[in-house]
Amino acid sequence: MLRPEKQDIAVFADGVDNIVGTHQRVAEGYFADGSIEMACPPLKALLHIMARGSFEGRDVTHPGFRVLFNRDSVVASSWYARRLEAKQRHDIKLWRHHATYLENFLKKKNYAEEAQRLGIPAKLESAWKMYHSVKTGEYLASLQGTIGLQPLDK
């Protein structure tokens, strides 16, 4: 769409206007449907700027806005810590579910032979091991640098 080397200034400017208008329209959608409240702080600030031109008196060139996207800033933020904690809670439930499912499968007498053939006792042991592993502080620390999981409390 933008090829300044092949366009005159008016066509190029029109292309930029189209892009900016589209960004603004898309960002306004987040406000219209209320999903702006689910956005993490850096994204929320960006959507404000895209839709309204500024966020808390800052534009995209302001250092206070730009720092929101620095890795160190993200990793040190409370919102990011909540994402990692949400991921850990999800994984605890997931592995408890896996282990419980396997336990219930092993209780079915008519599947006893099949359970042995599939190695279900070893899988059950592994599932409980994972369950206990994901409950630890070490597991939570291992999530550092991942995207985590959107907390449900938003």
MARTOR-853080 format. One line per field, with one value per residue: residue number from 0; residue in one letter; x, y, z of N, C-alpha, C in turn. Coordinates in pm, whole numbers, plus 50000, padded with zeros to 5 digits. Each point is the difference from the previous one (the first is absolute). Example, Ala and Ser with C-alpha at 12.3 -4.5 7.8 and 13.67 -1.06 7.14 Angstrom:
MARTOR-853080
nr	(0/1)
rest	(A/S)
nX	(51319/49965)
nY	(49431/50105)
nZ	(50780/49928)
caX	(49911/50082)
caY	(50119/50119)
caZ	(50000/50006)
cX	(50090/49923)
cY	(50120/50109)
cZ	(50000/50073)
//
This chain:
MARTOR-853080
nr	(0/1/2/3/4/5/6/7/8/9/10/11/12/13/14/15/16/17/18/19/20/21/22/23/24/25/26/27/28/29/30/31/32/33/34/35/36/37/38/39/40/41/42/43/44/45/46/47/48/49/50/51/52/53/54/55/56/57/58/59/60/61/62/63/64/65/66/67/68/69/70/71/72/73/74/75/76/77/78/79/80/81/82/83/84/85/86/87/88/89/90/91/92/93/94/95/96/97/98/99/100/101/102/103/104/105/106/107/108/109/110/111/112/113/114/115/116/117/118/119/120/121/122/123/124/125/126/127/128/129/130/131/132/133/134/135/136/137/138/139/140/141/142/143/144/145/146/147/148/149/150/151/152/153)
rest	(M/L/R/P/E/K/Q/D/I/A/V/F/A/D/G/V/D/N/I/V/G/T/H/Q/R/V/A/E/G/Y/F/A/D/G/S/I/E/M/A/C/P/P/L/K/A/L/L/H/I/M/A/R/G/S/F/E/G/R/D/V/T/H/P/G/F/R/V/L/F/N/R/D/S/V/V/A/S/S/W/Y/A/R/R/L/E/A/K/Q/R/H/D/I/K/L/W/R/H/H/A/T/Y/L/E/N/F/L/K/K/K/N/Y/A/E/E/A/Q/R/L/G/I/P/A/K/L/E/S/A/W/K/M/Y/H/S/V/K/T/G/E/Y/L/A/S/L/Q/G/T/I/G/L/Q/P/L/D/K)
nX	(50082/50106/50018/50060/50078/49876/49980/49903/50030/49908/50042/50125/49968/49932/50103/50078/49918/50001/50129/50021/49916/50060/50119/49958/49945/50107/50079/49919/50014/50122/49980/49951/50079/50077/50050/49997/49902/49999/50030/50119/50061/50104/49924/49955/50123/50046/49901/50028/50127/49978/49916/50076/50114/49954/50088/49918/49963/50017/50092/50008/50034/49906/50110/49906/49966/50110/50023/49870/50073/50078/50081/50099/49937/49985/50119/50027/49908/49908/49963/50131/50029/49891/50054/50119/49946/49933/50113/50062/49901/50005/50132/49983/49898/50073/50112/49926/49945/50120/50054/49900/50009/50132/49987/49906/50084/50097/49899/49998/49936/49902/50074/50005/49968/49905/49966/50025/49930/49918/50038/49872/50042/50087/49900/49931/50103/50019/49870/50004/50105/49939/49894/50081/50055/49881/49990/50121/50075/50069/49883/49951/50118/49975/49888/50097/49951/49904/49900/50014/49899/49903/50017/49922/50073/50042)
nY	(49881/49998/50074/50072/49900/49950/50079/50083/50114/50038/49911/50032/50128/49975/49929/50097/50090/49916/49986/50128/50024/49903/50042/50121/49959/49927/50098/50077/49893/50011/50126/49983/49893/50094/49942/50131/49965/49914/50112/49946/50058/49934/49893/50014/50032/49898/49927/50058/49981/49877/49990/50048/49945/49967/49974/50047/50067/49874/50015/49945/50127/50004/50029/50066/50022/50039/50045/50019/50014/50058/49904/50076/50096/49924/49945/50125/50001/50056/50064/50004/50037/50075/50031/50010/50068/50067/50005/50031/50083/50043/50001/50055/50074/50033/50006/50068/50067/50014/50026/50081/50046/50000/50055/50079/50019/50011/50069/50015/49904/50038/50100/49911/49909/50077/50025/49872/49961/50095/49928/49984/49895/49982/50009/49923/49922/50004/49978/49915/49950/50011/49944/49920/49978/50005/49940/49980/50067/49890/49936/50072/49985/49873/50054/50055/50098/49925/49974/49887/50045/50040/50079/49917/50061/50010)
nZ	(50000/50077/49896/50094/49970/50006/50108/49957/50053/49913/49913/50026/50007/49890/49961/50046/49945/49898/50014/50021/49901/49934/50039/49973/49889/49977/50039/49931/49923/50050/49974/49877/49995/50055/49893/49994/50083/49900/49939/49980/50103/49947/49982/50124/50035/49930/50047/50118/49976/49962/50103/50098/49960/50122/50096/50093/49891/49971/49906/49881/49994/50091/50069/50067/49876/49944/50123/49976/49889/50090/49967/50049/49935/49894/50005/50029/49907/50077/49889/49973/50124/49988/49882/50061/50102/49906/49933/50112/50036/49876/50004/50120/49958/49895/50073/50088/49900/49942/50117/50030/49877/50010/50119/49950/49901/50090/50050/49870/50064/49918/50050/50098/49909/49949/50124/50021/49893/50040/50104/50029/50071/49902/49913/50083/50019/49870/49987/50103/49940/49882/50053/50066/49883/49937/50117/49953/50085/49990/49998/50099/50058/49967/50041/50073/49928/50055/49922/50070/50077/49921/50107/50063/50092/49873)
caX	(49918/50088/50121/50032/50089/49920/49877/50018/49979/49858/49961/50068/49931/49869/50027/50026/49870/49920/50056/49970/49855/49969/50047/49910/49872/50018/50020/49871/49922/50032/49926/49857/49952/50047/50116/50117/50027/50074/50133/50110/50029/50062/49906/49895/50056/50010/49865/49958/50070/49947/49862/49976/50116/50091/49965/50049/50078/50119/49982/50091/50140/50030/50076/49913/49922/50090/50056/49902/50028/50132/49991/50018/49880/49892/50028/49992/49866/49905/49906/50068/50006/49867/49987/50076/49927/49883/50050/50031/49874/49942/50077/49970/49870/50014/50068/49914/49898/50062/50027/49872/49944/50073/49961/49867/50015/50058/49899/49906/50047/49994/50110/50124/50102/50033/50074/50138/50059/50025/50094/49928/50057/50117/49950/49939/50111/50057/49903/50007/50130/49983/49909/50076/50103/49945/49957/50117/50052/50094/49923/49956/50118/50033/49907/50052/50034/49891/49886/49910/49861/49911/49926/49856/49942/49983)
caY	(50119/50116/49990/50140/50012/49985/50077/50142/50031/49995/49860/49948/50056/49934/49866/50015/50032/49876/49913/50062/49989/49860/49975/50069/49929/49873/50030/50043/49880/49952/50085/49979/49874/49987/49911/50082/49971/49874/50020/50025/50144/50056/49995/50098/50132/50008/50013/50138/50088/49973/50047/50136/50084/50008/49924/50074/50113/49953/49942/49887/50039/50032/49892/49932/49902/49902/49911/49895/49886/49944/49868/50011/50063/49901/49890/50052/50054/49918/49937/49885/49899/49939/49908/49878/49929/49941/49884/49896/49947/49920/49876/49916/49937/49911/49877/49928/49939/49886/49892/49946/49925/49873/49919/49945/49900/49879/49936/49926/49860/49945/50057/49972/49953/50110/50099/49952/50007/50142/50056/50103/50025/50089/50132/50057/50044/50118/50110/50051/50067/50132/50076/50052/50089/50130/50072/50056/50132/49981/49997/50137/50072/49951/50063/50133/50016/49948/50090/49973/49974/50111/49972/50004/50104/50128)
caZ	(50000/50006/49918/49972/49884/49878/50013/50028/50142/50032/50009/50119/50116/50006/50053/50144/50061/50003/50105/50130/50020/50031/50137/50093/49998/50069/50142/50055/50027/50134/50093/49977/50057/50137/50014/50040/50141/50010/49941/50094/49999/49880/49890/50029/49967/49853/49945/50026/49905/49866/49989/50049/49974/50115/50120/50116/49950/49930/49868/49977/50012/50140/50066/50095/49924/49937/50101/50028/49913/50030/50064/50145/50053/49993/50093/50137/50026/50075/49908/49942/50107/50006/49885/50030/50105/49936/49925/50098/50050/49891/49986/50117/49974/49885/50037/50094/49914/49930/50095/50045/49887/49990/50116/49974/49895/50062/50085/49917/49995/49865/49921/50073/49908/49909/50079/50012/49866/49969/50098/50076/50133/49988/49960/50120/50086/49935/50012/50138/50014/49937/50086/50114/49946/49960/50120/50068/49964/49889/49876/49975/49951/49866/49906/49970/49860/49916/49993/50112/49966/50037/50124/49983/50086/49929)
cX	(50086/50127/50040/50090/49923/49873/50031/49958/49854/49951/50062/49927/49863/50015/50024/49870/49912/50047/49964/49851/49958/50044/49905/49867/50011/50015/49870/49911/50025/49927/49851/49950/50050/50123/50128/50040/50078/50143/50104/50038/50072/49903/49887/50047/50008/49863/49943/50063/49947/49861/49985/50119/50098/49949/50065/50094/50126/49963/50106/50147/50042/50074/49915/49909/50092/50057/49904/50030/50140/49984/50010/49877/49884/50022/49987/49859/49911/49901/50062/50008/49864/49978/50073/49930/49874/50040/50030/49870/49933/50071/49979/49868/50010/50064/49923/49890/50056/50019/49871/49935/50068/49966/49864/50003/50053/49899/49901/50055/50005/50109/50137/50113/50048/50081/50146/50071/50038/50098/49937/50057/50121/49957/49934/50107/50063/49907/50003/50133/49993/49911/50076/50107/49945/49951/50115/50033/50099/49926/49954/50116/50036/49910/50046/50045/49896/49885/49903/49860/49917/49927/49850/49934/49981/49866)
cY	(50125/49972/50141/50017/49990/50084/50148/50025/49989/49855/49936/50048/49936/49859/50003/50030/49876/49908/50055/49988/49859/49966/50063/49925/49867/50023/50043/49881/49944/50082/49971/49872/49974/49913/50076/49966/49869/50014/50022/50148/50054/50003/50101/50140/50018/50018/50139/50096/49979/50061/50149/50094/50013/49911/50071/50112/49960/49951/49890/50035/50024/49883/49921/49898/49888/49901/49886/49871/49940/49869/50011/50059/49899/49893/50045/50044/49903/49930/49875/49887/49930/49903/49868/49918/49932/49875/49885/49937/49909/49866/49907/49927/49897/49867/49920/49927/49878/49882/49933/49916/49863/49908/49935/49893/49869/49926/49916/49860/49947/50058/49971/49955/50112/50108/49960/50011/50143/50067/50109/50019/50093/50142/50071/50054/50128/50121/50057/50072/50141/50090/50062/50099/50139/50082/50077/50142/49991/49998/50141/50082/49958/50062/50140/50006/49942/50100/49980/49971/50118/49964/50015/50112/50133/50006)
cZ	(50000/49920/49960/49878/49868/50001/50011/50144/50040/50017/50124/50127/50018/50057/50150/50072/50011/50112/50138/50030/50037/50142/50101/50009/50077/50151/50065/50032/50139/50107/49990/50066/50142/50017/50031/50143/50018/49947/50110/49988/49876/49881/50021/49965/49849/49936/50024/49899/49859/49981/50028/49983/50116/50112/50117/49957/49924/49861/49981/50014/50145/50066/50100/49935/49949/50101/50035/49922/50021/50075/50151/50067/50005/50108/50146/50039/50076/49907/49938/50105/50014/49884/50028/50108/49944/49922/50096/50054/49896/49989/50118/49978/49888/50041/50104/49920/49927/50095/50047/49891/49989/50118/49977/49891/50059/50087/49920/49975/49856/49907/50062/49906/49907/50073/50014/49865/49963/50097/50087/50141/49996/49961/50118/50094/49944/50014/50141/50025/49940/50084/50117/49953/49968/50118/50067/49954/49885/49867/49963/49944/49857/49893/49959/49854/49906/50000/50117/49951/50048/50129/49977/50079/49929/49935)
//
